[in-house]
Amino acid sequence: MFESLQDRLGSILNGLTGRGALSEADVSAALREVRRALLEADVALDVVRAFTEKVREKAVGAEILKSIKPGQMVVKLVHDELVEMLGSEGVTIDLNAPAPVVIMMVGLQGSGKTTTTGKIANRMKARDKKKVLMASLDTRRPAAQEQLRQLGVQTGVDTLPVIAGQSPTDIAARALQAAKLGGHDVVILDTAGRTHIDEPLMIEMAEIKRKSNPHEILLVADALTGQDAVNLARNFDERVGITGLVLTRMDGDGRGGAALSMRAVTGKPIKLIGVGEKMGELEEFHPRRVADRILGMGDIISLVEKAAENIDAEKAAAMAAKMAKGKFDLNDLADQLRQMQKMGGMGGIMGLMPGMAGMKDKMASAGLDDKLFGRQIAIISSMTRAERANPDMLKHSRKKRIAAGSGTDAADINKLLKMHRQMADMMKMMGGKGKGGMMKQMMGGLASKMGLGGLGGGGMPDLSSLDPKQLEALQKQAEAAGLKPGGMPGLGGGGLPGLGGGKLPGLGGFPGLPGLPKKK
């Protein structure tokens, strides 16, 4: 979503950080470019104007121009203003009201209200253990009520039975009554939309609001809407009074201006974002993390949270024990590839890692996309149990059979085996004897640089056991110790500890990737 804005701002601010001193002319020129980048990203003009003025006021102060690294100070000011524009703290859906809590979904037709209703209900059921009732008040769109019923069947959430001929306000009243009788904690009312804002729509929304007295009114808006999103949000807020925003299609290739503008114009928080079509693809909106991603600083906390949600703790522990002994077979490699797929594939992980966002294009041009994972898993699945445990068995005739079974060729199998060999060698080094293995030494050194010596015998703390607040504190501690996003002291540029340059663990066998061994 924010890739083009990220590239533009990244190149502008990188030009500032390399300089020893900045003049007012330098700051003005950079802010002119920032202003242009935001306008190109579809951010509303008045929002851009306010944003650049605030940054200018702070940046032209004498203490900034004479600071040790003025360029980095300007980057920090832009970052802080981005966070301010997006809302300084993440806000979740408020359920602090007598049951059943009524949530009313409003928005234009086609913005994704019905799908988002299903996603929110699914999330509340799975994460908050709430009993939810969904009710479709859309009597105009053909099969709208049937769509919500199907989503209810899919997620295991109750839906209000359809009675033909009822008006939206009558359905809302019946939904509240059914929720009270059924002992539901939450009722989500999925209202009708139009292709544009009109008077009958607003009268209907106001009437439903009066009848159901909702605790939350969420405006569902398509993140691809562009400049018009601001007028949409303003109109709904003035007429119905929204309590928060839900942005859908945040995984699309839009320019992200809607997300930056709507919060600034309405003053209402963006509570959730839809990042895909599946029922689980709904995330909380964290302004600081989004600002970090826009400025190419990565988002380690989201990466760790995603890992904690998707990684099987028992499997991870078993694999860690095998790695400690220096063992790593093809079953382990397949597990690693599946975990990476669950976490959003190579692109998803790269986008969250500090200093790695720019690597995605290089990897794509080298033929490294998420389809590669699928092919490699297919190759491993076509092997026998004995072959997976002992890859040395794979001679020409066996490779021929595996290639036929997986729809690949011998070259693909050889690449996979080469990658496995390099990963296995690395595991031996990391889990080897002598001072507790390379991994432990590396983590111990990193921990001491961060001022975390003594944690876990000189190693790093277990990130998966920390809550987000502790992780944020850890990240701040790391930055204070000089471990700035996008680079670690003594480790060269945006590299990963102990892996040199821009290398990623276990990707040594891929051809043509900068910083990785070339294919022989």
N, C-alpha and C positions, 0 to 999 in steps of 0.2 A: 504493500500500500504506500509506504513512505519512501520507496527506493529512490525515485528521481529527486525528491527534496533532500534526502540524505546525501546523495552524490553531490548536489549543488552546494549545500551548506558545508559539506566536508571539504570540498576544494577551496571554498572561500576562506574558511577558518584555518585550514592548513597553511595558507599563504601568510596568515598573521602570526602563527605560533613560531615560525622559524626566525622571526626578526628580533633583534636585540632591543630596539626601542620603537615606539609608535608615536606618530604625530597625530594631530586632530584630523588632518587630511586623510591619513591612512584609515582611521576609524570611520570617517564619513564615507570613504570609498567602499569599505567593507560592508557597512550598513546599507549602502545603496544596492549592493549585490544581494544582500540578505533580503531586502525589501522585494527585489525583482524575483528572487527564488520563491518567496512566499506567495506573491501574486500569481506566478506561473503554476503554483500548486493549488490554485483555486481558493486561497484564503481570502475572506472578505476584505475590501479595501480599508474600511474604518478600523478593522482589527489589526491589519498590517501597520497602519499609520500609528496606532497607539503602541504597538509592540516596539517598532523601531525608535519611537520617541523615548520610551522608557529606557531602552538599552543605551541610547545616545546620552541621556542625562547622567547615567551612572558611569559610562565609559569615558566621557570627556573630563571627568574629575582628575585633578592633578595627581592624586595618589595612585590612580590606575596607570596613567601615562608614564609615571616614574617607577612603577613596581618592577620587581626583578624580572618577571616574565610577563610583560603586558599582553602579549598575544594570547597566552593561556587564560589571562584574566578576562579578556573579551569573550572567549569561548565559554567561560563559566557564566558570565552575565547573560549571554544568549541562551544558555542551557536553563538558567534560573527563570528567565522570562518565559521560555517555552513551558516550563513546569507550571508557572503561574497562569499562563493562558489556558492550559489544559485542566487546571484545577489542582491545587497543591497536594491534596490527599485523595486517595482512591475511596469511593463511597459505594457501599453495597446496598442491595434492596433491603429496606427497613421492614422487619416483620414484628416490630415492637408495638403491637396493638391487640385488642381483644379478638379472639378467634370467632368466626373465620375472617382473616385479613383479606381485604378485597384489593386486587391489583387490576387496574384497567389499562389495556393496551390500545394506543391510538396511533394514527399515522395514515399516510396515503396508500392507495392500492398498489400492491406489488413491492412494497418495501420489506416484506418478510415478517409481518405480524403473526400470522398463524404458526409458521415454523418456529419463530422465536418464543411464542407461547408454549409450544411443546418442549423446547429446549430448557426454558426456565422451570417448567413443571418437573421435568426430568432431573434437573440439577437440584431442586429443592427436595425431591424425593430421595435421591441418592446421597447427597452431601449433608442436608439438614434434617433428614429423616422426618419430613413433613408429609401429612396426608393432604393431597392437592386435588381440587376439582377444577376442570377446565370447561368453559362454556362459550360456544360460538354465538355471537350476536349479529353475525353477518348474514342477513336474510336476502341480500341482493346478488352476491356473487354465486354462480352455480357451483354446487358441491363444496362450498366453503365449510359447511357444518360437517359434511362427510369427511373432509380432509382432516379436521381437528379430531374427529372420532378415530380415524385411522392412526393418527399420531399417538392418541391415548392408548390404543391397542399395542402399538409398537413399544411404547415406554412403560406400559403397565400403570398408567395414571387414569383416574376416573374422569369421564366426560359426561356432561349433562345430556340426557336423552332428548332427541329432537322431536318437537311437536309442531306440525305444519300450521302455518297461518298466524303464529304469534309474532308480536312486534318486538323489536330489540329491548325496549324497556320492560316488557312483560317477561322476556327470557332472563333479563338481569335479576328481576325480583324472584323468579322461580329458582335461579341458581343460588341466590343467598339462602332461600328457605331450604333447598336441598342440602346445602353445605352445613347448615345448623343441625338438620335432622341426621345427616350422615357423619357428624363429628369430624368434619374436615378442618384443617388448620388454615388453609389458604384457598381462595377462589380467584382464578384468573379469567377476566372477561376479555375475550378477543372481539373487538368491535369492527364494524365495517369501515372500509376506506373508499376514497374516490380517486379518480385520476388527477384531480386538482382540488384545491380548497374551495368549497362553496358554502352558501348559507344553510341549506338543508342539512349538510353534514355536521356543521357546528352546532345547530339546534339539537340534532339527535345526540351528539356527544354530551352537551350540557344536560339534556334530559336524563341520559343514562347515569351521569355523574350525580345528579340530584337524587335519583332513585336508589343508587347502590352505595353512595358515600364512600368512594374508594380511599384507601390509605396511601396507595401509590398510583400515580398516573404516569405511565412510561411511554414516551414518544419513540416509536421505532422508525428510524430513518436509514435510508440506503446511503452508505458511505461514498457511493459513486455519484451522488446527486450534484455535487459542485456548488457553485455560488447560490443557487436557489434554496439550498438547505437552510440558509440563514433565515429567509423569509418564512419558510415552512415552520421552523422552530418558533420564531417570534409570534406567528399567527396562532398556533396551537396554544402557546403559553398565555397569550392575552385572552383567548376565548375560553379555554378549558382549564388552564393552570396545570402545567406538567410538573412532576417532582423529579424527573430524571430522564436521561436519554439512553437508548440502546442503539448502537450502530451495527448494521449488518453489512455483509460482504467486505469485511476488513481484509480478507485474503485476496481481494481483487487487485487489478492493476490501476485503480484510480489514483488521484494525486494527493488524497488525504486532507484537502482543504476543509471539507465539511467537518471533520473531527476537530480541527484546530479552531474553526469559526464558531460552531454552534455553542460550545461551552462558554466562549468569551461573550457572545451576544446575549444568551439567555441567563447566564449565571447559574444554570442548573448542571449538576454533575453528569458526566457520562458514566453510567453504572456498569454496563456490560457491553461486550463486543462479540459479534458473530464472526468466527474465523473459518467457517466451512459449512458444508451442507448437512453433515452428520449431527445426530442429536447431542453428542457430547462436545461438539465444537462451539462452545460458548465460554468466554473468559471474562474475568473481572478486569476493569480498566484501571491501570496504575499509571497516573500521569508522569511520575518521575522515570519509570521504566521506559515509557514510550519516548520521552525526551532523550533518554540515553541512546535508544535505538536510532532516532532521527539523526543524532550527532555522531553516530558510528561508535558509541562507547560500549555497545553490547548490553546484555541484560542477564547477568549471571544468576540473579535470584530467580527469574522466571525459568531459566534453564534447569536449575536445581529443583524447583517445584515440579516442573514437567517430568524430570527424572524420577522424583519421589512418587508421582502419580502412576507412572508407566512401568517402572522397573520392579520386577519381582524380587523382593528382599531375600527370599530363600535361595533363589537361583544365583543372585549376586554374591551371596555369602559363599555358596558352593564354588562359584567360579573364582572368587578371591582366594579360597583355600587351594585350588588347583594352581592358580598363578603363583602363589607363594612357593609351591614346589617346582615351578618352572614348567608346568604342563599346560598345553593348550592345543586341543584337537579341533577337527572341522565342525563337530557339534557345537563347541564353544563359539567358533566363528559365526555359525548360523544364528546362534542366540544373540550375539552382539549386533548382527545385521538387523534382526527382527526388532530389537530394542530401539535401534536408531530409526527404523521405519515408524515405530509407535510415537517417537518423540518429534515427528514432523520431517523425517528424512534429513539428508545432508544440508539442504537449503535452510530448513527450519532451525537446525542446530547452529549452523554458521552465522545466521542472522543474530543470534543471541550471544555469540562469543565476542569479547572485546577485540577490536582490531581485525576481525575476520570477515566482516560484511563484504569487503571488496574482493574476497577470495572466491565468492560464488560464481562470478562471471568467468574467472580463469578456470574454475573447475568444470563449468559447463562446456567451455571451448575445448577442454581436454577430454571430453566425452564422459565426464564423471557426473551422472545425474542419478536420480532415485530409481530409474529403471534398472540401473546396474545392480542395485541391491537385490531386486526381484530375480534377475538372471542368476546371480550368485547363489541365492537361496534355492532356486530351481536345480542348479548343478549339484549342490550338496544333498538335496532331497532325492536325487536320482542315484545316489550311492548306497551301497549296502552298509549295514551297521559296522561291519569290520573295516570297510574302506574309510568310513568317517573317522574311526578311532585310530587307524594307521594309514595315513595318506601315501606312505612309501610303497604300498601294494599296487598303486595305480600305474600300470604299464599300458602300452598302446591299445591292446584289445579292450581293456576295461574302460579306458577313456572314450573309445569309439562307442561303447554301449551307453555310457553316461551322457555323451553328447547327443545321441539319438533320443534318449529319454527326456532330456531337458531342453531340446530345441536349440542347442548351442553348437559350438565346434571345439576342436581340440585346443585352439589358441586361447579361447575363453577359459577352458579348464586349467591350462598352464598358467594363465595370469592369476587365477584364484589360488592355485597351489603356491605360486611364488609369494603372493600376498600373505598367505597363511604361514609360510616358512619365515618370512621377515617378522611377522607378529609373534610367532613362537619364539624366535631368537630374542626378541625384545622382552618377552615375558621371562625368559630365563635370566636375562640381565637384571630385570627389575626384581625378580624374586630370588635372585642368587644369594649365595652365602657371603660372608665378609661384611661386617658392620650392618647387617640387617637388610642387604640388598639395595640396589640403586634407587628404587622407588622410595624407600623409607628415608634414605639419605637426602634425596631430592626434596621430599616433602618437609623433612626436618629443617633443611636449609631455608626453604621458603617460609616456613613457620617462624624461624628466628628473625628473618628479615621483616616479617610483619609484626614482630613483637609478641609472638604467641608461643615462645619457647616454653617447654614443660607440659604442653598439651599432648596427652596421649604418647608420652615417652619421646617428646621432641618432634612428633609428627603433626600433621594438620588435624584439626577437629573433624569429626564425622559430619559432613555437610547435610547429609540426608536426615539427621536427627535434630537439626536446628529449625526453629520456626522462622518465618520471614523477617521478624524484627531482629532476631539474633543475626540472621544473614546480612541484613542491611548494616548492622553495627560492625560486622566482620569486614564488609566491603569498605566502610568508611575507615576502619582501622588499617586496612590494606593500603588505601589511598594515602592516608596520613604517613604511612611508612615508605611512601615513594612508589608503590605498585599502582601506577596510574592505569586507567582503562586503556587498552590498546598496546600495552607494553609492560614488561616486568624487568626490574633492574638486573643488569648483568646477563639478560637472556636474549637481548637483541630484538629490537622492533616489536612486532606484534606476535612474537613466537610463544610457544608453550614451553613450560619449564622442562629442561632436560632433553628437548626434542629439536632444538636448533632452528633458527629461522622461522619460516611459516609452516613447519611440518605438523601434521596431525598424527596422533598415535595410530599405527596400524594401516596407514594409507601409503606406505612406502612402495607398494608394488604397482601403483597406477602410473601409466606412462604420461610424459609431457606436462606434469604439474610442477610449477615453479617451486623450488625448495625441496623437491622430492627426488629420489634416485631415478634417473632416466632408465627407460626400458633398453635392455641390451640387445 
